Amino acid sequence: MMTRPRSTALVRGGIALSCALAACRPTPTTTAPAPTPPTAQTQRPPMFVSPTSLAGHRIVPVPLSVTPGSGAAFTLTSSTTIQVPAGNAEVARTGEMLAMLLRVPTGLPVPVTTSNGAAARGAIVLRLGGSSSLGDEGYELTVSADSVRIVAAAPAGVFHGVQTLRQLLPAAIESELNFGRRAAPAWTIPAGQITDRPRFAWRGAMLDVARHFFTVDEVKQFIDVLAMYKMNIFHLHLGDDQGWRIQIDSRPKLTEVGGSTEVGGGAGGFYTKADYGEIVRYAAERYVTVVPEIDMPGHTNAAIAAYPELSCSRPMPASTAAARLPGTYTGTEVGWSTFCPDSENVYVFVDDIVREIAAMTPGPYFHMGGDEVHVLKDPQYIKFVERVQDIVYKHGKTMVGWEEIGKARLRPTSIAQQWKSDTVPPAVTQGSKLVLSPAPRTYLDMKYTPNTELGLTWAAIIELQRAYDWEPATYLKGVSEQQILGVEGALWSETVHNIGSALYLTLPRLPALAELGWSPPAQRQWEGFRQRIAGHAARWRLLGLNFYPSPQVDWDAAPAAPPALVP
Ligand code: TNX
């Protein structure tokens, strides 16, 4: 894999360590300086404070149901254990990840024990079982003074429940420093019960690693953010005019030539098969499915630079002078490149690509792109999409494509990703399910304000409230909730050079979208989100995650005093 130096201009808080659940966090050698002992819980900085009642929680995405208890809180102590069931390696792994998260800032031993018996006193119990109505991703979290129980029908649900538990502890739990006994906050979790499950099956984010390359470690950090907010799809845009980013053994020039540059003329880079395997594994441990995209027939100049016979003719914009190798492109115009739909060699090539990528992708999807082909006539475009669709299914994957693929005849299981239409896309009329990625609401590469240094403006200026305050089931007239598979945010990287910049555009807008994807509409209100998300800035700072401190949120506000308990 090729790497290059990166600017850290927009990274706050130093080097970010990648950590959805601390698996990657080094054991600290430093002890944080003790702050002046507090006289009252309320005088402590917000990062040390946990809600005194579940009613004051700041969980994002907001759960389906939260019932505050009247009993005492659970407190992490030297006798706290994590109890996992015998015979389930996945739940055991999640238990270990939770233990690593808790041990670092608390300095407590938090051993992981295996038992199918009753909850030991002081145990955090992770368990499979519970109601099948929880689905594969739902969970039930019960907190009492004696124990914490997370019960789910499947391991993904246990993982999501652990993310909720993490958000119920003071933000300081995210620290990579040990607070020591004097400085430590009270590590308490308020009593009560949470029942939770997602609204939509597809809750995703796309990262464009083609316009600018991102290293495996940077990609892991992005996946960490998805996992924290219970998102389950990571869509990886692996090829475009400016770069080809994935090793294909049968077509070595794709990475040699196509991987050699990026927007602006930098050195680009690519993932070896081992790198890609590492990304897929890391994502899977966090219950995130990788959806690889090779955009075609348009957005293909990097592949054509490597194998010119893929094109019928080569109309190129003039702005290629800075490119390193002949035929490569480092500008940002779109819509001008295309594979030749009338060449059989093109389909042999596509078969090679889909076969190799399908073989290294455990998830069920292959995304063929299909957007913005301005230089083909409809019949040519349609023929291409239908041929590629056959190849994708031949290699055992379900096809996904940008909404333009609806012009072609789609198989019933093919999925269209809406991004520009505000009426019923043709794919839906054919019976395909839709992933909603409306650019004016979900495009993470749009500026927050006209003055945002990074980002584009063609779809909209998207401040946080605009990213949050819309409803998927009514967004497209004539498209009902049953036709919507879910939502996805897209981070195109024409202006985004590194993970610090990527996170600046992603936080806090991606958590807003995560809530649209997960939480029932009845639980969602902008004012509530605004107050809950405020509590997350302290977490992002401790994790070294850059973010946009939107003026629409009072980031330093202490958690609201809990309202009186309503039975
Ligand atoms: C449109 S949205 C594109 C991308 C650009 C993006 C920039 C879509 C399917 N295509 O090629 O990167 O706008 O915002």
Residues whose N, C-alpha, C, O or C-beta is under 5 A from the ligand:
A	BS01	TNX	V334 D371 W402 W419 D445 L456 W492
